Amino acid sequence: MQTYIALLRGINVSGQKRMKMADLRTHLASLGFSNLTTYIQSGNIVFQTKPKENEVLEALIQENILANYGFKVPVLVRSLPQWEEVVSQLPFNLTTADSSKIFVFFLHRAPANF
């Protein structure tokens, strides 16, 4: 089993696209995901499943949310090793840096003029 982290964008913000994390965990368990953990009402999800391409998992989660909640949500999935690689590339000393002020942004693809 591979560990993944999924980020759902724009849920539970100002009463829009509301979903309870307990219900979301139940819905995603129906996809065969296990050890599901969510972080507050943010839509950040840690789960395990058989290794799959990130894009496949993103599509599965998006389709599941659309079927169960009736709205589309952008989803970004990365494996635990991919997250660890990001952390290893941070240009900060993580033992002394204020982690509340470190931000990382993920894009689905490189910007057109980059």
C-alpha positions in Angstrom: 0.0 0.0 0.0 1.2 3.5 -0.8 0.4 6.6 1.3 -1.0 9.6 -0.4 -2.1 13.1 0.6 -5.0 14.7 -1.3 -5.8 18.4 -1.1 -9.4 19.5 -1.9 -9.7 23.1 -3.0 -12.5 25.4 -2.0 -14.6 23.3 0.3 -16.2 24.5 3.5 -15.4 28.1 2.8 -18.0 30.7 3.7 -20.7 28.0 3.6 -19.8 26.9 0.1 -19.3 23.3 -1.0 -19.9 22.0 2.5 -19.0 18.5 3.4 -18.4 16.8 6.7 -15.1 15.0 6.9 -16.6 11.9 8.5 -18.9 11.5 5.5 -16.1 12.2 3.1 -13.9 9.5 4.8 -16.8 7.0 4.4 -17.3 7.9 0.7 -13.6 7.6 0.0 -13.4 4.3 1.8 -15.9 3.0 -0.8 -13.1 3.5 -3.4 -10.9 1.0 -1.5 -8.9 3.7 0.3 -7.8 2.8 3.9 -6.3 4.5 6.9 -8.2 7.7 6.0 -7.4 10.7 8.1 -8.7 14.2 7.5 -7.4 17.5 8.9 -10.1 19.7 10.5 -12.6 20.7 7.8 -10.0 21.6 5.3 -10.3 18.7 2.9 -6.7 17.6 3.4 -6.8 13.8 3.4 -4.1 11.2 4.1 -5.0 7.7 2.9 -3.5 4.5 1.6 -4.3 2.5 -1.4 -2.6 0.4 -4.0 0.0 2.4 -6.0 -1.7 4.4 -8.8 -0.9 7.5 -10.9 -1.8 10.7 -9.1 -4.1 11.8 -11.9 -6.0 8.5 -11.6 -6.6 9.1 -7.9 -7.5 12.8 -8.5 -10.2 11.7 -11.0 -11.5 9.0 -8.7 -11.9 11.4 -5.8 -13.4 14.1 -8.0 -16.0 11.7 -9.5 -16.8 10.4 -6.0 -17.4 13.9 -4.6 -19.5 14.8 -7.7 -21.6 11.7 -7.2 -22.1 12.1 -3.5 -22.3 15.9 -3.1 -23.4 17.2 -6.5 -20.5 19.6 -7.1 -17.0 19.6 -8.7 -14.0 20.1 -6.5 -10.4 20.5 -7.8 -8.2 17.8 -6.2 -4.5 17.5 -6.0 -2.9 14.2 -5.0 0.8 13.5 -4.2 2.4 10.4 -2.8 4.2 10.6 0.6 7.6 10.3 -1.1 6.7 13.2 -3.4 5.8 15.3 -0.3 9.0 14.3 1.4 10.9 15.4 -1.7 9.3 18.8 -1.5 10.2 19.2 2.1 13.8 18.1 1.4 14.1 20.9 -1.2 12.9 23.7 1.1 15.6 26.4 1.4 15.1 26.7 5.1 16.6 25.2 8.2 13.5 23.5 9.4 14.8 23.1 13.0 15.0 26.9 13.4 12.5 28.3 10.9 9.0 29.3 12.0 7.0 26.6 10.3 3.8 28.7 10.6 5.3 31.1 8.0 6.4 28.5 5.4 4.1 28.1 2.4 4.3 25.7 -0.5 2.1 26.0 -3.6 1.3 23.2 -6.0 0.1 23.7 -9.6 -1.3 20.9 -11.8 1.0 22.1 -14.6 3.7 24.7 -15.2 2.4 28.2 -15.9 2.3 29.0 -19.7 4.9 31.7 -19.5 7.4 30.0 -17.2 
